[in-house]
Amino acid sequence: MNQDYIVPNNWSIIEEGFEADRLKSSESIFSIGNGAMGQRANFEEHYSGKTFQGSYVAGVYYPDKTRVGWWKNGYPEYFAKVLNAPNWIGINVTINGEALDLAACKEVRKFRRELNMKEGWLSRSFEVTLQNSIDLKVETKRFLSLDMDEVGVIQYNITPLNNDAQIVFEPYLDAGITNEDSNWDDKFWNILSVDSEGDQAYIVSHTMITNFHVCTAMQTQLSLNGKVVNANKSINKTDKTIAFEYSSQVKKDDTLTLTKFGGYTVDRYHDKNDLIPVAKKTLSKASKLGFDQMLEDQKAAWAKIWKMSDITIEGDVRAQQGIRFNIMQLNHTYIGKDARLNIGPKGFTGEKYGGSTYWDTEAYCIPFYMATKDQEVARNLLTYRYNHLEKAIENAEKLGFKDGAALYPMVTMNGEECHNEWEITFQEIHRNGAIAFAIFNFHRYTGDFSYIPEKGLEVLIAIARFWKQRATFSTYRNKYVILGVTGPNEYENNINNNFHTNYTAQWCLNYTLEIIEKMKDDYASDLKRVVDKTKLLDSELSDWKEIASNIYFPYSEEHQVYLQQDGFLDKELITVKDLPRSERPINQTWSWDRILRSPYIKQADTLQGFYFFEDQFTMEELERHFDFYEPFTVHESSLSPCVHSIQAAKLGRMEQAYQFYVRTARLDLDDYNHEVEEGLHITSMAGTWMSIVEGFGGMRVIDDKLSFKPQIPEQWDSYSFKINFRNQILKINVGKTETKLELEGDKAMDILVNGKVVTIKPNDMVTV
């Protein structure tokens, strides 16, 4: 049974009624961020019930030492973790001496929480009766500024309803925090100083081992009925915390407001000795602007994001809510300003996966950022991998590869591998292919080849060298095989000749050879520079060609499909529909041994290859493979439904495509996988965007032109989206009987619609 408490709404995520048992789920769903920091939707006031505290600073991590029962040579030494950062949102509240705590009140009424996606803020309101019989109304609103990304702001309003009351606000900073997922209960933070000056307070701390210096800071202001009051305060300080205490006698129906500005300054962007001065200046600027002006600026910044990235859906509120939620959370996580940052699968919403970079970025996220931002944002994501090339070569060396072969990490913060499950770390090597594919995809989409001679070719050569050494010549098959791998389907480990991996290896080798050939004519000096730098030999090119032309793919003549791996047909082929509902998800009910022996597929594997390299397969081949593999797919990876939605739409199976779309769009809102309390599935949210644009819209780049084959789910009246293609903005509106196309740009554009060329002039609308 999926959860079903989020109120359907086009522009907001709304929860009505207070239920303690869903609190941690809501803390994930109502998370906020601004690309530089993020936080779970924890209450500002003290809460004694079960909660998952989480505030995170982009790029600040700790190498938590690997914990395994049996150490294997080549193991990563640590799992990198984005740290739970010092907490700045906290505000203790006492009324006539009793703490406000929703877990301990006599009654909670009219509880409502809203994440306003259009304007970029989170609010909460409720009425309570405390144990001392005081009735209160509480209203809070907070956001993390997009314009001033080191600052967030909270407005906290309390109104006594049945009596005058003595209200004490105690806004605080707390650096005595831990990660829930710590392996060894290590001390992650060392506190250097706890200070205050006027209405501001600061805690400076640094991470152990990685030595990131962070100043957590706050500035506070008190108002009564909207007018600022100069309240006396006392300062309560420990070696880990600092709090201001304001006490006010408040009449019945009057409203006391605490405005709290807070955030982080980090030595990634400032000298570590300047963190307090920078925090002072930043907080002063924010408080001078004030809550209302900062909120107006926030609305304007989000309006700019939505102008480009919004997808509208008419006639299906739950589908509309789902896609906007996904787009918002992607923008909470990554804005694209800093090439040292990347996109963690949980973003700033939880600790699972360590907040690190996976192959998800290249496979799922880059298309979204290419089409909804300036192309420099996607280029920054490619540059991130180029900057880690030396580490990728080191990672390969640790596993016995040589001569400049690179294995990009499955999980990373700084380029080093830090995933500590052997069947993934050593075996899920198709991630190398996703990085090469992203280079190809960027060039195909943007038309900008410059990244390849500048940086990309070095990456491609190192990846090709890896595939050459990873392939084994089988005298039995008279072919090259790739043994001991885990494909995208993580429910099969240590298998041989995974189709997706072998096909990716072949493609990478051929693509690298093709790029070198192209550069001989057009970029000869760049090619010479890269060849000299990498010491590339002609004999290597011959080896790559030989392997690529003789790689082995397991195939079933009986089923007329490529096999996911050599032993797939040895399994007991019982389809998912014959699996009892009580046993799903199998990753929560079965032993790992049983999962590995089953035919069940966690996510698109062979079909992932058909998605990446679709130009190389016929529609009949896609249909055969889809019909063979989808019935065995349990979709227990968040990355699975989107690929299947795109493939089903391509096959014209719109009802199936729609059902997969709903699952990916509302994966977290409806908690399909029963794990949302751990955090949101950020990278798969980009796949949700792909389901509409590439799936229903049929968008592709063919012969340097945008191409669309629009279809519409029966449940929708229309839908629209925008694409930034080579610095021209194209808007597509798909209805039941026609598609309208508009161009914002300075020159006419030829596009393909259902295979026919259509010319669109700037500021003109064409109806097909």
HELIX and SHEET records of a PDB file:
HELIX    1   1 ALA A   20  ARG A   22  5                                   3    
HELIX    2   2 LEU A   23  ILE A   29  1                                   7    
HELIX    3   3 LYS A  272  ASP A  274  5                                   3    
HELIX    4   4 LEU A  275  SER A  309  1                                  35    
HELIX    5   5 VAL A  317  THR A  333  1                                  17    
HELIX    6   6 LYS A  352  GLY A  355  5                                   4    
HELIX    7   7 ASP A  360  ASP A  360  1                                   1    
HELIX    8   8 THR A  361  CYS A  365  3                                   5    
HELIX    9   9 ILE A  366  THR A  372  1                                   7    
HELIX   10  10 GLN A  375  ASN A  387  1                                  13    
HELIX   11  11 LEU A  389  LYS A  398  1                                  10    
HELIX   12  12 TRP A  422  THR A  425  1                                   4    
HELIX   13  13 ARG A  431  THR A  446  1                                  16    
HELIX   14  14 TYR A  451  TYR A  451  1                                   1    
HELIX   15  15 ILE A  452  GLY A  456  3                                   5    
HELIX   16  16 LEU A  457  ARG A  470  1                                  14    
HELIX   17  17 PHE A  499  ASP A  522  1                                  24    
HELIX   18  18 ALA A  524  THR A  534  1                                  11    
HELIX   19  19 ASP A  538  SER A  549  1                                  12    
HELIX   20  20 PHE A  568  ASP A  570  5                                   3    
HELIX   21  21 VAL A  576  ASP A  578  5                                   3    
HELIX   22  22 ARG A  581  GLU A  583  5                                   3    
HELIX   23  23 ILE A  586  THR A  589  1                                   4    
HELIX   24  24 TRP A  592  ARG A  597  1                                   6    
HELIX   25  25 THR A  606  PHE A  612  1                                   7    
HELIX   26  26 GLU A  614  GLN A  616  5                                   3    
HELIX   27  27 MET A  619  TYR A  629  1                                  11    
HELIX   28  28 GLU A  630  PHE A  632  5                                   3    
HELIX   29  29 SER A  640  LYS A  650  1                                  11    
HELIX   30  30 MET A  654  ALA A  665  1                                  12    
HELIX   31  31 VAL A  676  GLU A  678  5                                   3    
HELIX   32  32 ILE A  682  MET A  690  1                                   9    
HELIX   33  33 SER A  691  PHE A  696  3                                   6    
SHEET    1   A10 ILE A   6  VAL A   7  0                                        
SHEET    2   A10 SER A  12  GLU A  16 -1                                        
SHEET    3   A10 GLU A 107  ASN A 116 -1                                        
SHEET    4   A10 TRP A 121  THR A 129 -1                                        
SHEET    5   A10 ASP A 135  LEU A 144 -1                                        
SHEET    6   A10 VAL A 151  PRO A 160 -1                                        
SHEET    7   A10 LEU A 256  VAL A 266 -1                                        
SHEET    8   A10 HIS A 213  LEU A 224 -1                                        
SHEET    9   A10 GLN A 200  THR A 207 -1                                        
SHEET   10   A10 TRP A 189  GLU A 197 -1                                        
SHEET    1   B 9 ILE A   6  VAL A   7  0                                        
SHEET    2   B 9 SER A  12  GLU A  16 -1                                        
SHEET    3   B 9 GLU A 107  ASN A 116 -1                                        
SHEET    4   B 9 TRP A 121  THR A 129 -1                                        
SHEET    5   B 9 ASP A 135  LEU A 144 -1                                        
SHEET    6   B 9 VAL A 151  PRO A 160 -1                                        
SHEET    7   B 9 LEU A 256  VAL A 266 -1                                        
SHEET    8   B 9 HIS A 213  LEU A 224 -1                                        
SHEET    9   B 9 LYS A 227  VAL A 229 -1                                        
SHEET    1   C 3 ILE A  32  GLY A  33  0                                        
SHEET    2   C 3 MET A  37  GLN A  39 -1                                        
SHEET    3   C 3 SER A  55  VAL A  57 -1                                        
SHEET    1   D 2 TYR A  61  LYS A  65  0                                        
SHEET    2   D 2 TYR A  78  VAL A  82 -1                                        
SHEET    1   E 5 GLU A  98  ALA A  99  0                                        
SHEET    2   E 5 ILE A  91  ILE A  95 -1                                        
SHEET    3   E 5 ALA A 165  ASP A 174 -1                                        
SHEET    4   E 5 THR A 241  VAL A 250 -1                                        
SHEET    5   E 5 LYS A 233  LYS A 237 -1                                        
SHEET    1   F 5 THR A 312  GLU A 314  0                                        
SHEET    2   F 5 SER A 718  PHE A 725 -1                                        
SHEET    3   F 5 GLN A 728  GLY A 735 -1                                        
SHEET    4   F 5 THR A 739  GLU A 744 -1                                        
SHEET    5   F 5 MET A 765  THR A 767 -1                                        
SHEET    1   G 2 THR A 472  SER A 474  0                                        
SHEET    2   G 2 LYS A 479  VAL A 481 -1                                        
SHEET    1   H 2 TYR A 555  SER A 556  0                                        
SHEET    2   H 2 VAL A 561  TYR A 562 -1                                        
SHEET    1   I 4 ARG A 700  ILE A 702  0                                        
SHEET    2   I 4 LYS A 705  PHE A 708 -1                                        
SHEET    3   I 4 MET A 749  VAL A 753  1                                        
SHEET    4   I 4 LYS A 756  ILE A 760 -1                                        
END                                                                             
